[in-house]
Amino acid sequence: MRITAAIAVGAGCLAFGAVSPLGQQAIPTFHANTTLVLVNLSVRDRNGNPVRDLRRGEITLYEDGKPQTIASFDFQNLSRPAVPVVADTKGPESVVIGGAASKPGAPPAPLPLEEAKETYRDRRLVVLYFDLTTMQPEDIEDVVKQADNFVQKQMQPADLVAIASLGNTLQVNQDFTDDKDALMKQLAELNPSTGSGFENGGDGTTDGTADDGNSFASDDTEFNLANADRSLEAIQTLAEMLAPIEQKKSVLFFSDGISRSGVDNEITLRSAVNAAVKANVSLYSVDARGLQARVPGGSANTASTRGRGSYSGATVLNALNSQFSQQETVATLANDTGGEAFLDSNDFSPAYTKVETDTESYYLIGYHSADPSKDGRYRKIRIVVRGRPGLKLAFRPGYYADRDIGHMDTSDRRAQLLDQLTSDTPDQSLPVYANDGFLRLAGNRYFIPVSVAIPGSAIPLRGAHANATPTVDVDGMVRDQALRQIGHMQDTVRLDSRLVGGSGGNALESRNLQYSTGFTVTPGVYEIRLAARENQSGQMGAFGTVVRIPDLGAEEAKQPSTLALSSVLIGSQLSATRPNREDPLTASGEALVESVTHVFSSRQHLYVYFEVYDPKLDAAGKPDVATSVAFYRGKVRVFQTPLLHQREVTDPARHAVVVQLDLPLAPLAPGTYTCQVNAMDELAQRFAFPRVPLLVRAEIAK
């Protein structure tokens, strides 16, 4: 039930889907976008000796057959005496790869550019990365032993080594250091049982499986698909952490292979490769299982295989195909990032030797591509050294260009928006604003209404699709304090063609696009993240906030005089909507369009919405909730509505008295106000006086 306190009839509500502008005068915005492509060039003479005296003028770099202008040219000489680097003493939870020390769980803070260059100049950067989720305990023990042997016997003075592992989470066990004792300590602490439970499951067939008396074989295809994505996404995250360091990084990747499910993991694999290439990271994949012998009837530690596969050779063939599939993925990671795969060998020392050889000395070349198009196509790189015949050049053959919105398919667009949603440094080219609150549902459940606003002037009407009606993708999630995702939403908003053109011109320029959504949670502290992208030019923006949802019942027990009240929501519009029992704002079929900016015109009406919970009832089962609204400028009260009494429980299922006040703003002079809601339960003698700020601006003459 809505209570109307109308003093005078006003007008001026904007059309549905738009709210009052965030500002009347556009603020000029300047954008700069450039992409530096880094290429590592290793040069050797006929005898295999490194060439260390090349000059920039002797090198010509081609991209897709066209010469490029070299922007940076730096020689990394790892034969120079190295300056010792003090080992990180903050423990394994200090994630600092590529930057300064940060708090556990926080993103690494990048070093200043010049400081990072000097810290890692002429150093061989090696990361020992263990995917514990794919390896058996005996394999983990074997690779850790050989890694320990590398640190003690093969590690050179110029080497800086870091240790990372994937168990239940991706963890940086040790930042880059040349302290062998610190590295050996972290290697000794790697737990062989960390990855238990993540091994690949079966595909649902019983033929060729162990005859353990169970006639049922589970189909774990979906589990295997998620497991592969998890391993590949961890590699992508590790590469992004290493990106602030411009020198070449070599990652020795230990695993038992990664099983892909057809083409289902292709997007994640390509994303991992692209992230590594952009970060100047080369992966050297090592199959921790070493050389394996396949026994047709099964090994001695398992039951005999059932079915005819043991007699036809199908069991061995299937095992070999599975092994090849697992090795093919890690080999692709190595080859596409400029590294090498080491498979079917029990001696891993050649992998360390190969890393040292590839990074003994190299030229770090940077250039800005002459092709500005972001089409996502593969671009071939070729380097020619003039005037010196017989040289052997080693460099990566190419890279995939970035893709703009016009060259993305549906899956790429979704992945891009998800990256924007979870990024610690999201793109802010599209301004995004949001407002939240809380309303109690039945029991101990609460609804968080969220309104997202985007200035209409920031949405271009022409872009990748000149004749298409502009659309905006919105993605949002809510996480608890343990960073677990509690709720997620995703939607595409198609703008009304009447707002973006026609005889009336571009009506969107003077309005804002507003989208409303919500999440259902229990009491606690939550982080809400929202991301949006307009699909004409691909601009993106993000908004994040922390919201505390109180336990109203517990608070009322602690403070009996406090009235259980929802958030106070204000707006200037009501819109027709379909009732949704999970969203109390829609119960009447006409929902409040919340104001994100709390800026109103003097011609508009102010709608104030709040709910009172668990009011005391008299003998007739009636509540007596008195409410009014006062406006303050500083400490001076300039206006107050008459006291209104609510004598009905509006929503018996939620034990809620719903109050919505309609206040014309014409009596208020332009300026900044504090709007105070006075709510009193006359029978229980409980009170609440929440406040919200707002700005009333003068109507601009047209």
Residue, then its C-alpha position, 0 to 999 in steps of 0.5 A: m500500500r502506498i501513502t501519497a503526500a501530494i502537496a501540488v501536482g507536478a510533471g516532468c518524469l522522463a521516459f521509461g528507461a532513462v533518468s535525469p542526466l548526471g550532468q548538463q555539461a559534458i566533461p572532455t575525455f582524452h583516450a590513448n591506446t597503443t600496443l607494444v609487441l615484444v619479440n625475443l631475438s637470439v642470434r648465433d654464428r656458424n659455430g653456435n656462439p652467441v652474437r652480442d654486438l648487433r645494432r638496431g640499424e642492422i635489423t629489419l623486422y617484418e610483420d605480415g611482410k611489411p617492415q616495422t619501425i623498431a621502438s625499443f632495442d635492448f640486449q640482455n647479456l646473462s654472462r655478466p656478473a649478477v647482483p644478488v637479489v635478497a630472497d622474499t621473507k614474507g612467506p609463501e602467501s606473499v604474492v609479489i611476482g612482477g611487483a612489490a610485496s602485497k597483502p595475501g590474496a591481493p593483486p601484486a603491485p607493479l614495480p615502477l617501470e625504471e626500477a623493474k627494468e634495472t632489477y631484472r636486467d641481465r637476469r635469467l627469469v625462471v618459474l618452476y610451476f607445478d600443476l599438482t592437480t594433474m600429478q600423482p603423488e609419486d610424480i610430484e616427489d620425482v619432479v620436486k627431487q629433480a627441481d631440487n637438483f637443478v637448484q643445487k647443481q645447475m642454477q647459474p649466478a644470473d638466474l632468478v628463480a620463482i616457484a608457483s603451484l596449482g593445488n586447491t588454488l594458484q599459489v606463488n610459493q616463492d618470488f624471484t630470488d637467487d637464494k638457493d636455501a629459500l628455494m629448496k625450503q619451498l620445494a621441500e614444503l610442496n605437498p604431494s597430496t595437495g592435488s588429490g581429487f582432481e584427477n580425470g574421471g571416466d567417460g562412462t564406458t566399462d570396456g578396458t576399465a579395471d574389473d573391481g566388481n562394480s558394473f557401473a562406470s560414471d561419466d565424468t566428461e563435464f568434470n574433466l572439461a572443467n578440470a582442463d579449463r582450471s589448469l589452463e586458466a591458472i596458466q593464463t593467470l600466472a602469465e598475467m602476473l608476470a606481464p609487468i616484467e618486460q624481460k623474457k620469462s621461462v616457465l618450467f611447467f610440470s604436469d601429467g598432461i592436460s586432457r581436453s574434451g574435443v574443442d570445448n577447451e579451445i577458447t581457454l587454451r587460446s586465451a592461455v597462449n595469448a596471455a603468455v605471448k603478450a607477457n613475453v612468457s615461454l613455457y617449457s612443458v615437462d611430462a612428470r610421468g616420464l617414460q611409461a610402459r603400457v601393460p595390456g592386462g593392466s598394471a600390478n597395482t590395479a585389477s585386471t581389465r574387463g572386456r575384449g580390449s585386452y585381447s584386441g589391443a584396444t586397451v593399449l591403444n586407448a591408453l596411448n591415445s589418452q596419453f597423446s591427447q594429454q601431451e598434445t595440449v602441453a606441447t601446444l602450450a610450449n610450441d605456441t609460446g616459443g618454448e619446448a615440450f619434454l615428453d617420455s623421458n625420465d631425465f628432466s635435466p635437458a629441460y633446464t639446459k634448454v632454458e639456459t641455452d635459449t636465454e643465454s643472451y638475447y635481444l629484446i625488440g619492441y615495436h608498434s604494429a603498423d596495422p591498427s586493425k584489431d581483427g584477431r588474426y594471426r600475424k607472422i613475424r620475420i626478422v632479417v639481419r643485413g650484412r652478416p651472412g651465416l647467422k642463425l636467428a631464433f624468434r617467435p614466428g608471430y602472434y594473434a592480434d587483439r580483437d575489437i567488438g566487431h570481430m568477436d563472436t558470442s563466446d569471446r564477448r562473454a569472456q571479455l565481459l567476465d574478465q572485466l568483471t573480475s579484473d582488479t584494474p578494469d577498463q573505465s572507458l565507459p562510465v558506469y554508476a550503481n546504487d544498492g540497498f536491502l529489503r527483507l524477504a521471508g525468514n533470514r533472506y534479503f534482497i539487494p536491489v541494484s540499479v546501474a546507470i550509464p550516461g546516454s552521451a557515452i553510448p555512440l550511435r554508430g560504431a561496428h554496426a552502423n545500422a544496428t540499434p545500439t545494445v549494452d551488455v550488463d554482467g554482475m555478481v555478488r561475492d562473500q568475504a571468502l570471495r565465493q560467488i553467491g549470485h550472478m546475472q547477465d543480460t543484454v539491453r537493446l535501446d529503444s529506437r525512439l531514443v537513438g534517432g528518428s525525427g526527434g533526433n538523439a534523445l539519448e544524449s540528454r538522458n541516462l540508460q538505467y538497468s535494474t537487477g538484484f540478488t538474494v543473500t543472507p546477512g553478511v558483508y558482500e562485494i558487488r561487482l558490475a560490468a557493462r559494455e556498449n556493443q557499438s565501439g566496445q567501450m567497457g566500464a565497471f563498478g564495485t562496492v561493498v554492502r553490509i546486510p544486517d540481521l534485523g532480528a538480531e539487532e532488534a534483540k540487542q536494541p529493543s528501541t530500534l525499529a527494524l527498517s529496510s534501506v531507504l530508496i528514492g527515485s523520480q519515476l515509477s514504471a509498470t512491471r511484472p510482479n516477482r515474488e523475489d523482488p518486493l519492489t515489483a509487488s504492486g505491478e509498478a516498481l520504483v526506478e531508483s535514482v543512482t545519482h540522487v540528483f532531481s529537478s525541481r519539476q519532478h516528484l520525489y518517491v521515497y520507498f522503505e519498509v518497516y518489519d515486524p510492527k507490533l499489533d493491537a488487539a484488532g491485529k492492526p499496526d500503527v506505524a507513523t511516518s514523515v519526511a523532513f528536509y534539512r539544509g545543514k542543521v536547519r529543517v526547511f520542510q517536513t511532510p505531515l505525519l501519516h499513520q499506516r494501519e495495515v500490514t501491507d505484506p503479511a508473508r514478510h511481516a512488512v509495512v510498505v511505505q511509499l511517499d510521493l513528494p513534489l520538489a517544487p516547494l524546495a529551492p535548488g540546493t543540497y539537502t539531507c532527506q530524513v525519514n522519521a519512522m515510528d512504531e507507536l505501539a512498540q515505541r520503536f524508532a528509526f531516523p535514516r538519512v539520504p543526501l540529494l540535490v535539487r537543481a533548478e529547471i533549465a530553460k529550453 
